[in-house]
């Protein structure tokens, strides 16, 4: 072969191979780009050939929005959420009447055309379902003064007849209460009994459950909680235990996700301010904490504080009677004497532990379970076990002596 022709053929070969490699490289790059494109995952493609009557072939559009303005003769205005957040003017679907779209109505939108495809029926958030309880004030011993305060304030607002008279007289009652007391003093028990006494729905959550790592999620959880309470057909009590987890004093630094906690608390303050309106007369907020000194003044100023104290001797005796009323006691058992043997700082939960352990002690030493009875020795041994730490006594690890008032906990 002619050397010149051979050289040209060789060049053409490498040129073709070079172009092939380039095309392959470009294809891979394009594939990579396609994989990086984050299309909104708001819907599933319809598997069948049926068409959506509003002009989309989507199976379940889940881009949601809320109507913010009534029909103006041409369109309604919808505030969309998610990655396509914004306000859009949309036409009323032919299958609906303009009157169906009042402000606050939640709608489903086609993410491609932004046409309204359906009205979303509001459902109850399973995360905040009312708590069922059979606790009554008869199950709460030694807290008569606290019960009286709750009945006078909260009870009056949960009773429809009293509430009507209160409004007629133009009285302002506290819509938000703060229960202050050591762990185990009966704060949660009190709120459960209160909701049961007045046939109110109780929506309960712990403060730490509202601390989220994603920005804005804690505030959304607070909003959903109060929306659920407002939607209740009965009077509602929103109870947040360990409220100090989201209501610590705001500091200059932003350690430990402080900004997100502040967003959550700001939403809570907004909800509390909204409870003063006539539409929210059936919602009461009750918070509980054992560290009021580290809480933000903004929340403290919006609540009425009620102390839940450690029981005195008389209260201890009453608590013993409540927890032992179904237990067979020996005639020689003197519960007042047992109460005098309890340490000064024993809480209601500690006393409950003493009664439980005394019952177990009686069963352990009895050969005839049918005729087993609890005696004074069983109580004395239970108190001894509690003092020595052999029972699950509730400890207050945040003692006043070792805590700085501005301390933030992760």
Backbone torsions as a table, in degrees:
resi	resn	phi	psi	omega
1	UNK	NA	143.2	177.6
2	UNK	-59.3	130.3	-177.7
3	UNK	-56.8	-35.1	-178.9
4	UNK	-67.4	-46.4	179.3
5	UNK	-64.6	-37.3	179.0
6	UNK	-63.2	-40.1	179.8
7	UNK	-66.9	-40.1	179.0
8	UNK	-65.8	-41.1	179.4
9	UNK	-63.1	-38.5	179.1
10	UNK	-65.7	-40.5	178.2
11	UNK	-63.3	-43.4	179.9
12	UNK	-62.7	-36.7	179.8
13	UNK	-62.3	-48.9	-179.8
14	UNK	-67.7	-30.6	178.4
15	UNK	-66.1	-45.0	178.7
16	UNK	-63.5	-43.9	179.6
17	UNK	-64.6	-38.4	179.0
18	UNK	-64.8	-41.9	179.2
19	UNK	-66.3	-38.6	179.7
20	UNK	-62.6	-43.3	178.8
21	UNK	-64.2	-39.1	-179.3
22	UNK	-65.1	-44.1	179.4
23	UNK	-63.3	-40.5	179.2
24	UNK	-64.1	-40.5	178.7
25	UNK	-64.2	-41.7	179.2
26	UNK	-65.3	-38.3	179.0
27	UNK	-62.8	-43.3	178.7
28	UNK	-63.4	-40.1	179.7
29	UNK	-64.0	-41.5	179.3
30	UNK	-65.0	-39.8	177.8
31	UNK	-62.4	-40.7	178.2
32	UNK	-62.6	-40.1	178.7
33	UNK	-64.7	-40.3	-180.0
34	UNK	-62.9	-36.6	-179.7
35	UNK	-70.3	-27.8	-177.5
36	UNK	-82.4	-19.6	179.8
37	UNK	-67.1	123.1	-177.0
38	UNK	-99.0	86.3	177.2
39	UNK	-70.7	139.8	-178.8
40	UNK	-59.7	124.9	-178.5
41	UNK	-90.7	63.0	-176.2
42	UNK	-95.0	-9.2	-172.0
43	UNK	-154.3	165.8	173.8
44	UNK	-110.2	138.8	179.1
45	UNK	-68.1	140.0	179.4
46	UNK	-67.0	130.9	-179.0
47	UNK	-79.9	-30.5	-178.9
48	UNK	-93.5	-177.7	-178.2
49	UNK	-94.1	3.3	-179.7
50	UNK	-66.4	143.6	-178.2
51	UNK	-105.7	143.8	174.9
52	UNK	-69.4	133.4	-176.8
53	UNK	-62.5	-17.8	179.9
54	UNK	-98.8	21.8	170.3
55	UNK	88.7	25.7	178.1
56	UNK	-136.0	149.3	178.5
57	UNK	-100.7	31.0	-179.3
58	UNK	-89.0	148.5	179.0
59	UNK	-84.0	-53.1	-177.4
60	UNK	-138.5	87.5	176.8
61	UNK	-67.5	126.6	-177.4
62	UNK	-121.7	14.9	169.2
63	UNK	-74.7	116.7	-173.3
64	UNK	-105.2	154.6	176.9
65	UNK	-149.4	166.9	-180.0
66	UNK	-124.1	131.0	178.4
67	UNK	-67.2	125.8	-178.6
68	UNK	-112.1	-10.9	180.0
69	UNK	-147.6	139.6	-179.1
70	UNK	-68.6	166.8	179.7
71	UNK	-57.8	126.1	-176.5
72	UNK	-103.0	14.2	-177.7
73	UNK	105.2	-22.4	179.5
74	UNK	-124.8	-39.4	-173.1
75	UNK	-155.0	169.9	169.2
76	UNK	-114.1	155.0	-179.8
77	UNK	-106.8	129.8	-174.0
78	UNK	-123.4	133.7	174.6
79	UNK	-94.6	110.8	-178.3
80	UNK	-88.1	153.0	179.2
81	UNK	-113.5	-179.5	178.2
82	UNK	81.9	-156.5	-177.9
83	UNK	-68.1	-19.1	178.8
84	UNK	-104.4	35.9	-177.9
85	UNK	-59.1	134.3	179.8
86	UNK	163.5	176.3	-179.8
87	UNK	-108.8	128.2	-173.9
88	UNK	-130.0	140.2	172.1
89	UNK	-90.1	118.9	-174.5
90	UNK	-126.8	153.0	178.4
91	UNK	-79.1	154.2	175.9
92	UNK	-79.4	126.7	179.1
93	UNK	-60.7	148.4	-177.7
94	UNK	-63.0	-22.8	-178.1
95	UNK	-84.1	0.2	-179.1
96	UNK	-126.9	162.2	173.3
97	UNK	-100.4	148.8	178.9
98	UNK	-56.1	-30.6	-178.2
99	UNK	-67.5	-16.0	179.9
100	UNK	-72.6	-16.5	-172.6
101	UNK	-109.8	76.6	175.6
102	UNK	-87.4	155.8	178.0
103	UNK	-53.8	132.6	-177.8
104	UNK	100.6	-12.7	178.3
105	UNK	-69.0	130.9	179.4
106	UNK	-91.6	131.8	-176.0
107	UNK	-127.7	158.3	173.7
108	UNK	-100.5	136.7	-177.1
109	UNK	-119.0	145.1	170.9
110	UNK	-74.9	117.8	-176.7
111	UNK	-63.6	-18.4	-179.3
112	UNK	-87.2	-48.2	-174.8
113	UNK	-104.5	-10.9	-176.7
114	UNK	59.4	30.1	171.8
115	UNK	-85.1	145.6	175.3
116	UNK	-72.8	126.1	-179.5
117	UNK	-105.7	-21.2	-177.6
118	UNK	-169.6	160.7	170.5
119	UNK	-97.3	126.9	-176.6
120	UNK	-87.2	122.6	178.4
121	UNK	-77.3	128.3	179.9
122	UNK	-69.2	131.2	177.9
123	UNK	-119.8	159.3	-179.3
124	UNK	-72.6	138.9	177.9
125	UNK	-76.3	115.6	-177.2
126	UNK	-63.0	-22.5	-179.6
127	UNK	-66.0	-26.6	-176.5
128	UNK	-123.6	49.4	175.6
129	UNK	-75.4	147.9	179.0
130	UNK	-58.6	144.8	-179.8
131	UNK	-87.7	124.7	175.8
132	UNK	-81.7	131.9	-179.7
133	UNK	-145.7	145.9	175.6
134	UNK	-113.4	13.8	179.5
135	UNK	-72.3	135.2	176.4
136	UNK	-123.2	171.6	178.5
137	UNK	-66.1	-20.2	175.6
138	UNK	-69.4	-18.6	178.0
139	UNK	-89.2	-2.2	-179.1
140	UNK	-111.9	114.3	-177.7
141	UNK	-105.8	149.0	172.2
142	UNK	76.0	12.1	-177.7
143	UNK	-127.5	40.9	-176.0
144	UNK	-61.7	-39.0	-179.7
145	UNK	-66.0	-39.7	179.3
146	UNK	-67.6	-41.8	178.5
147	UNK	-61.6	-40.3	178.7
148	UNK	-62.4	-41.9	178.8
149	UNK	-64.0	-41.9	179.6
150	UNK	-66.2	-42.0	178.9
151	UNK	-64.3	-39.4	-177.4
152	UNK	-67.7	-36.6	-175.9
153	UNK	-95.9	-67.4	-176.2
154	UNK	-68.1	-44.0	-177.0
155	UNK	-59.0	-37.5	179.7
156	UNK	-64.2	-31.3	-178.7
157	UNK	-85.0	-21.9	179.1
158	UNK	-88.3	-12.0	176.2
159	UNK	-92.6	118.5	-172.8
160	UNK	-60.9	-40.1	-178.9
161	UNK	-67.9	-44.1	178.0
162	UNK	-65.1	-40.0	-179.3
163	UNK	-62.0	-40.8	179.5
164	UNK	-61.4	-40.9	179.3
165	UNK	-70.1	-38.3	177.9
166	UNK	-60.3	-42.9	178.5
167	UNK	-67.4	-36.7	178.5
168	UNK	-63.5	-37.6	179.8
169	UNK	-81.3	-7.1	178.6
170	UNK	71.4	30.0	-179.0
171	UNK	-86.7	144.2	175.6
172	UNK	-103.6	114.3	178.5
173	UNK	-101.0	154.2	179.5
174	UNK	-70.7	123.7	178.8
175	UNK	-91.9	-10.1	-177.4
176	UNK	-134.5	128.2	-179.1
177	UNK	-122.0	150.2	177.2
178	UNK	-123.4	115.2	176.3
179	UNK	-89.6	123.7	-177.1
180	UNK	-115.4	124.8	179.3
181	UNK	-179.8	159.1	179.1
182	UNK	-63.1	158.1	175.2
183	UNK	-58.2	136.4	176.6
184	UNK	90.4	3.7	-179.1
185	UNK	-83.9	-8.7	173.6
186	UNK	106.6	22.0	-177.5
187	UNK	-64.1	-49.2	-179.6
188	UNK	-65.4	-39.3	178.3
189	UNK	-59.1	-41.0	-179.5
190	UNK	-61.9	-44.8	-177.5
191	UNK	-67.7	-39.0	177.0
192	UNK	-61.9	-43.5	179.3
193	UNK	-65.6	-37.0	-179.8
194	UNK	-63.9	-45.2	-179.6
195	UNK	-65.2	-36.4	179.1
196	UNK	-70.6	-38.8	-178.1
197	UNK	-62.5	-37.1	-175.6
198	UNK	-109.4	15.6	175.8
199	UNK	53.0	47.5	-178.9
200	UNK	-107.7	148.2	173.7
201	UNK	-75.2	134.2	-179.2
202	UNK	-112.8	119.6	177.8
203	UNK	-107.5	110.5	-170.8
204	UNK	-117.5	139.1	176.1
205	UNK	-153.9	150.9	175.7
206	UNK	-90.5	143.1	-179.4
207	UNK	-52.8	-46.0	-179.8
208	UNK	-59.0	-25.1	178.5
209	UNK	-70.0	-13.8	-178.0
210	UNK	-97.7	-0.5	177.1
211	UNK	-90.1	108.2	-175.8
212	UNK	-110.3	152.9	179.9
213	UNK	-85.5	-17.8	179.2
214	UNK	-94.1	136.8	-175.2
215	UNK	-59.6	128.8	174.9
216	UNK	87.0	-12.0	-176.2
217	UNK	-70.0	-36.9	178.3
218	UNK	-63.5	-42.4	178.8
219	UNK	-64.5	-38.9	178.1
220	UNK	-63.9	-37.7	-179.5
221	UNK	-65.2	-40.5	177.0
222	UNK	-62.1	-43.5	-179.0
223	UNK	-62.9	-43.8	179.1
224	UNK	-64.0	-37.7	179.9
225	UNK	-60.0	-46.6	-177.7
226	UNK	-76.0	-31.3	174.8
227	UNK	-62.0	-40.9	179.4
228	UNK	-65.1	-40.3	179.8
229	UNK	-65.9	-41.8	-179.6
230	UNK	-66.5	-30.2	-177.8
231	UNK	-80.1	-5.8	-177.9
232	UNK	-66.7	144.2	178.2
233	UNK	-78.0	-13.3	-179.2
234	UNK	-118.0	169.0	172.1
235	UNK	-55.2	147.2	-173.9
236	UNK	-129.5	142.6	174.3
237	UNK	-117.8	121.2	173.2
238	UNK	-94.4	115.4	-178.1
239	UNK	-115.2	119.1	178.0
240	UNK	-116.7	109.2	177.8
241	UNK	-83.9	154.8	-178.4
242	UNK	52.4	47.9	-177.1
243	UNK	-61.5	-22.3	-178.7
244	UNK	-62.8	-17.3	178.5
245	UNK	-63.6	-28.0	179.8
246	UNK	-120.0	8.5	-175.8
247	UNK	-132.5	33.5	176.6
248	UNK	-72.5	159.3	177.0
249	UNK	-56.6	135.8	179.8
250	UNK	-78.3	124.4	-178.4
251	UNK	-103.8	169.4	-179.1
252	UNK	-70.4	-33.9	-179.3
253	UNK	-85.7	172.8	-175.7
254	UNK	-127.0	46.7	-179.9
255	UNK	-77.7	158.9	172.6
256	UNK	55.8	38.3	177.5
257	UNK	68.6	30.4	-176.7
258	UNK	-58.9	-34.8	-178.9
259	UNK	-63.7	-41.5	-179.9
260	UNK	-67.2	-38.7	177.4
261	UNK	-63.2	-38.4	179.4
262	UNK	-66.5	-36.8	176.2
263	UNK	-61.7	-42.7	180.0
264	UNK	-63.3	-43.7	-179.6
265	UNK	-67.5	-36.9	178.3
266	UNK	-61.6	-39.5	177.3
267	UNK	-65.8	-39.4	178.5
268	UNK	-63.1	-44.0	178.7
269	UNK	-61.7	-38.6	178.2
270	UNK	-63.7	-41.1	178.3
271	UNK	-65.1	-39.5	179.2
272	UNK	-65.0	-40.2	177.5
273	UNK	-63.7	-33.1	-178.8
274	UNK	-73.7	-17.6	-178.4
275	UNK	-70.9	-11.2	-179.5
276	UNK	-77.8	-10.5	-178.6
277	UNK	-77.0	158.6	-177.6
278	UNK	-64.4	-28.9	-177.4
279	UNK	-71.0	-15.6	-175.7
280	UNK	-113.3	27.3	-178.2
281	UNK	-65.3	-21.1	-175.0
282	UNK	-94.5	9.7	-179.0
283	UNK	-116.2	125.8	177.4
284	UNK	-119.3	138.0	176.6
285	UNK	-105.4	130.8	174.6
286	UNK	-129.5	127.7	179.5
287	UNK	-116.8	158.8	179.1
288	UNK	-137.0	142.1	178.7
289	UNK	-156.6	156.4	170.3
290	UNK	-114.9	7.4	-179.9
291	UNK	-134.2	66.0	-178.1
292	UNK	-67.5	-23.0	-176.7
293	UNK	-70.6	-16.0	178.4
294	UNK	-101.3	5.0	-176.2
295	UNK	-86.7	154.3	-177.6
296	UNK	-72.9	135.6	179.6
297	UNK	-58.5	-28.9	-178.8
298	UNK	-60.3	-36.3	178.1
299	UNK	-81.7	-39.9	179.6
300	UNK	-59.3	-37.5	-178.9
301	UNK	-70.7	-18.7	-179.4
302	UNK	-96.0	0.4	-176.8
303	UNK	-125.3	155.7	173.4
304	UNK	-103.6	121.3	-173.0
305	UNK	-86.7	136.8	174.2
306	UNK	-128.0	124.3	-179.5
307	UNK	-83.8	133.7	173.7
308	UNK	-108.1	98.8	-169.2
309	UNK	-80.1	164.3	168.1
310	UNK	-69.4	134.8	-173.6
311	UNK	-65.4	143.3	172.3
312	UNK	-85.4	-173.4	-175.1
313	UNK	-60.9	-42.9	-179.5
314	UNK	-64.0	-41.6	179.5
315	UNK	-68.3	-37.7	178.0
316	UNK	-60.9	-42.5	179.3
317	UNK	-63.2	-39.5	179.6
318	UNK	-66.6	-39.9	179.2
319	UNK	-65.2	-40.2	176.8
320	UNK	-59.7	-40.3	-179.7
321	UNK	-67.5	-37.6	179.5
322	UNK	-63.3	-45.4	-174.2
323	UNK	-82.3	-14.8	-178.7
324	UNK	-110.1	9.2	-173.9
325	UNK	-65.9	-22.2	-179.4
326	UNK	-104.6	4.0	-178.0
327	UNK	-98.1	141.3	176.7
328	UNK	-77.3	114.1	-179.0
329	UNK	-106.1	145.3	173.2
330	UNK	-67.0	147.3	-176.8
331	UNK	-59.1	-26.5	-177.0
332	UNK	-78.6	-7.4	-177.5
333	UNK	-70.9	125.5	178.0
334	UNK	-115.0	101.5	-176.1
335	UNK	-66.4	-29.0	175.7
336	UNK	-64.7	-38.2	178.0
337	UNK	-69.0	-39.7	176.5
338	UNK	-60.9	-41.4	-179.9
339	UNK	-62.2	-38.9	-179.9
340	UNK	-67.5	-21.7	179.9
341	UNK	-83.4	-14.7	-178.6
342	UNK	-73.8	147.0	179.2
343	UNK	-66.0	156.5	-175.6
344	UNK	-62.1	-34.0	-174.9
345	UNK	-95.4	11.8	177.5
346	UNK	-68.5	133.0	179.2
347	UNK	-95.6	175.8	178.5
348	UNK	-59.0	-38.0	179.7
349	UNK	-68.2	-36.3	176.6
350	UNK	-62.8	-41.4	-179.3
351	UNK	-66.4	-37.7	175.8
352	UNK	-61.2	-39.4	177.5
353	UNK	-63.7	-38.6	179.0
354	UNK	-61.8	-45.5	-179.4
355	UNK	-63.6	-43.0	179.5
356	UNK	-61.2	-46.1	-177.5
357	UNK	-67.8	-35.7	177.3
358	UNK	-62.1	-39.9	178.1
359	UNK	-64.8	-41.4	178.5
360	UNK	-64.9	-40.8	178.2
361	UNK	-59.2	-41.4	179.9
362	UNK	-64.1	-41.0	-179.9
363	UNK	-69.0	-34.4	-178.9
364	UNK	-66.9	-35.1	-177.1
365	UNK	-92.3	-7.1	-176.9
366	UNK	-94.0	135.3	174.9
367	UNK	-88.1	-30.4	179.8
368	UNK	-106.0	96.4	-175.8
369	UNK	-63.2	-29.7	-177.4
370	UNK	-64.1	-33.2	-176.6
371	UNK	-110.4	19.9	-179.2
372	UNK	-67.4	138.7	177.0
373	UNK	-136.1	155.1	-179.5
374	UNK	-97.4	131.5	179.6
375	UNK	-115.2	-179.7	-177.2
376	UNK	-63.6	-35.5	179.9
377	UNK	-63.3	-36.6	177.9
378	UNK	-62.2	-41.6	178.3
379	UNK	-67.0	-43.4	-178.4
380	UNK	-62.9	-41.0	178.4
381	UNK	-66.7	-36.1	178.5
382	UNK	-66.5	-41.1	177.9
383	UNK	-63.9	-39.9	178.9
384	UNK	-62.5	-43.5	178.8
385	UNK	-62.5	-38.1	-179.8
386	UNK	-66.2	-42.8	179.5
387	UNK	-64.1	-36.7	-177.2
388	UNK	-84.0	0.0	177.0
389	UNK	82.1	17.4	179.9
390	UNK	-84.6	-7.5	176.6
391	UNK	-113.2	165.4	-178.0
392	UNK	-79.1	62.7	-178.6
393	UNK	-69.7	141.9	179.3
394	UNK	-76.4	122.0	179.8
395	UNK	-104.4	141.5	175.0
396	UNK	-98.0	96.2	-176.0
397	UNK	-79.4	-6.2	180.0
398	UNK	-106.7	55.4	-179.0
399	UNK	-62.1	150.3	-175.5
400	UNK	-60.0	-33.4	-172.8
401	UNK	-67.7	-29.4	-172.4
402	UNK	-109.0	11.3	-175.2
403	UNK	-115.8	132.1	174.7
404	UNK	-86.7	136.5	-175.2
405	UNK	-61.0	-25.0	-179.3
406	UNK	-101.7	12.6	-175.0
407	UNK	-69.2	135.6	177.1
408	UNK	-106.9	136.2	179.2
409	UNK	-110.0	136.4	-178.9
410	UNK	-70.4	NA	NA
